[in-house]
Amino acid sequence: MQIVTSHTNTDFDALASMVACTCLYPGTVAILPSHIMPGVKAFLAIHQDLYRIRPRKELDLNQVSSLIVVDANNWKRLDRMEGLAARENLEIISWDHHMEGVTINGNQEFREEVGATITLLLEEIQRRDTPVTPMQATLFLLGIYDDTGCLTFSSATHRDARMTAFLLENGADLNIVAAYLADTIDDSHSQVFSDMLANARIFEMEGLKIGICAQPVKSGLTMLASLVSKYREFKGLDAVVGIFLTDQNKSMVIGRANSQSIDVGAVVRALGGGGHPAAGSAVVKGMELETVVAKVEQLIQDASRKEILVQEIMSDPRRFMVDPSLTMAQARKIAAQEKLKGVLVCDHGHFLGCLSAESFAKAKKSARMDASVKGFMKPRVAVVASGTTARKALELMNLSDDGLLPVVEQNLLIGVLTRGNLILHIYDI
Ligand SMILES: [Mn+2]
């Protein structure tokens, strides 16, 4: 018998990939692990008759002659399949997008770095022209959306987006997708959530609002990660790390952050876990809750120290400078030559004020272009220091009329931060 299975705590990508394999490999039986995510459970409560799925407990490993593993690369993540690991002559086929820590070595490996495993299988379905029903398309789209945060995680690729389009063409129902992705909280989770609201520590660091929620919880809670996400949104924080000590002397560390915040992936990787800059988790064993908290705090400090500063991305200020002895007409000529909307008035390097496009327009309107720049410059404008973080500067740029932030230290203009500098920075060019 050929079976297909996936990791425990089965998510939609895993379920979708198992179902896709039953289409691509006719006769294959999907074996569902005992522990599945609550959303998947709710989905299967309605949909399971549509698919050839059997629970793990009904499987006799002796019957298995061929094994397909989807969305998992490690025997430990499967539900009691270790018995097959040592078996000779067992055909193993892998479809997966996890590149690190592979212990399941397939005879055939389809392992590529895409946002969701189902994307790889869908590309094969499309190649073979295998028909996809609207109901299958809906499940497959749940798989892509679940793993890529609806294509917003940085792990999402153009291939996931292309397969999203393919599924919409094939009738995937976005209302149903939305209904199963919106996870609701049961009583035990709402208790944890209200404890988080009451006890979390929120602090500011380099202009970032960060929350640390550390508390003991009952084991068996499956939605701690979404509680951390919800908490971050609810409190409007840049980053949150949840540290949950279960009664098995084991802490779940879960980080969530917005894209301009600290790299929570780096924080959890240092604890032996995995993730990307906006989301990640780790399991820490045999350590007191306070010790884990202290470690996480230190790692957050370290992560912030690696931030890019204004001085690393700012421009040379010289082309932006005009002398206070100039007239408005002379200053505008310089601005035009340099293709700048605004210029900065400096007396021997000392920053005095800013002339924006608006200042020139005003002078022109009142026919005072021969007046001194001193009468039109705005002395009070947003400035940054060279040690300001690029992230903070992104916020401050909103306050600038012409997309220029003077970098001023002890009254001296030492650089200029332009929108262009920030664009090169955020697109990492
Ligand atoms: Mn996956």
Residues whose N, C-alpha, C, O or C-beta is under 5 A from the ligand:
A	BS01	MN	D13 D71 A116 T117 D147
